[in-house]
């Protein structure tokens, strides 16, 4: 009876089970444990972890969420001490890429990786797992939808037209204090043809810069600020569900797309469990749950509102996914980084 | 003096010294490298020092830190001393319930406090909006260095109060009574008689408050954020990302700078304390003291205390509680439309948050007691011991307190990682407890030492001269005499441990969750609803803990 039930369940699940090879699966079951370091809220990924648990009941999962700098620090010190976690999953794309580039990542030809877009995989070492648009968020109690700027040039125009209304009411990440914020603003510098003018305008209304997205959304929601730019769509959506005062804009000139990069470290204690989780995370089944968690599925074959395919239908060529690759490392060069920050400070008028 | 048993004392002192010196030396060593110390490419270099000292932000933040710390001490020390005098020596109304109430600001994590102020009196806070409606404008700017200083000063009054009141209580009132009989008014008694006797406690608490100003992280982090106001600790935090990759060497330099400022202060404090014998006043006799009559000033004093409590407790706390009960807030919101209890329900759905609450209680109650035992052991080991060892301990314990909690936590993370026998303990609350105990060493030690200072040597000498061994003297004379000091320390350590936030950030993992570090972590990911709910739980836990302690008769005075 039991055998029959499990056979049926197996048959039902067969078409959506990740294509992890039986060797890796057997080894992963033997390892019996999986330690994940992640920047994604554990609340958001509970369904994913539960589902992975039903697929691999023998693997006990330990999920640690922390901020991206802490994740990087912790991994490096642990790798130096000889033990490390089995799976790194972080939204700090540059730091993840640096780990791979510095030789900390394990090469693994995931059978699921061929379903990912080409830009999403680097040397079978670093894998993009989500497709998160970077958006404007505004307070719709205080800013009418028809007043809300729909693109970067429109934002600049609005700020110039009503400088007093926006004074101290514009918010974003502080690139000096937040790694993510830095990465985002350097992408703006690449994609916005009028970048210097844009930054000067931000500075002219006294943009308020924060280190955490929570602080920004909270203050937009309360009306202390009217509008924020360079905000992760996933966080904004999660907050919007509970908080009707927020509205989201996908900038029309270009919408930057960020991704959480997954890496299985070379020093992993349970490398096969790490590989199995990677397969799962980028499989159709895992990506379905990623989409349900509003983290935006990266796989083109996943359907739903919060997926790459839906966003592509809506925004088409203005979507600018950030490719996984060494181009992410440009500003980790100290001299370049400090030079960029110096220019930023001058333009924004903090120095 | 009694015959010392140097080996036992030296063992205790050496153990405490090693626990403090190890994380410290990692940080100093790190500051002279050009990469994280565990990387094979790390070389000795002064580059990190050059970088920091060439950075304009460093000098700006150092200046603001001095202003902040000095301003804080200037507010907290006089107010705290007056508060102690009012509550211990006078007939102030409501002393019974004021006694625990004035300690409340200590319970509140600075992050919670700052957040509460934003909701209550920020630019669109609900008090601000009320006042705007009534008067057309609100006269304050919450996001300025001056506001941070005033808030920090007001919230540190209880630190001074605890030291001053503990000392006042252990002092006989006979001198004050004599002054009163001679016709002095209450102010005169306070100024000329009480004050000189509690100088050691006030001075040491003043130095501690100054330290805390250097270490302060949560308030400037949240309140200084929108205007970009930096102090040394938030500058250090900013350095984390300045070079893109975490730069331990730069952080270490700033930590060393902070400690280098701390050392002369410790020395200064020791000089000021001078010959402790001058202040001994708990003699082998005692009389029940009668409260000093304040006369017409009674209600004025009462009103000032209430006003202070409103500003430091009621206002931010109402902000936090309100935030925990609503889905959104601010301009254009009718609060009645957005009330909810969902955030608390949500809290219970997360096993790690529930574990965090349990761990926090365990570290506070059990860990706090063990920590006080450790502090007492070290304090007794160096008690009346004219030796370089004892002096060394005095200086050593002050040092980790000058170390930003964030960095101290990181140093302990490394210790638990690289010292193999400790490795299995890393993912247990023991690691967090040890880090807390060391970081708050000076704090606990000072309280116990202040109590010890009041024990006249003749009482111990009397014990020795009738043939008691040094151990019997400690057990039968010294310990019973300082038992209220010990209980007070336990209470204080409990409150501090429950509220601590930055030290545990790097040690945070399954099994080591505590409320404070969870709040920091959730704050960064944006789960403000949970932050507010967790903050309220934190405050309630502490309130309950205090209620139980009072119920059990744990009093800090008798």
Interface residues (C-beta under 8 A of the other chain):
Chain A: X39 X41 X42 X43 X62 X63 X64 X65 X66 X67 X69 X70 X72 X73 X74 X76 X77 X78 X80 X81 X94 X95 X98 X141 X142 X168 X174 X176 X177 X178 X179 X182 X208 X209 X210 X211 X212 X213 X214 X215 X217 X218 X221 X222 X223 X224 X235 X238 X239 X242 X243 X244 X245 X331 X332 X334 X337 X338 X341 X350 X351
Chain B: X36 X38 X39 X56 X119 X122 X123 X124 X222 X225 X226 X228 X237 X238 X240 X241 X242 X243 X244 X245 X246 X248 X327 X328 X329 X330 X331 X332 X333 X342 X349 X350 X352 X410 X413 X414 X417 X418 X505 X506 X508 X509 X510 X521 X522 X523 X524 X525 X526 X527 X528 X529 X531
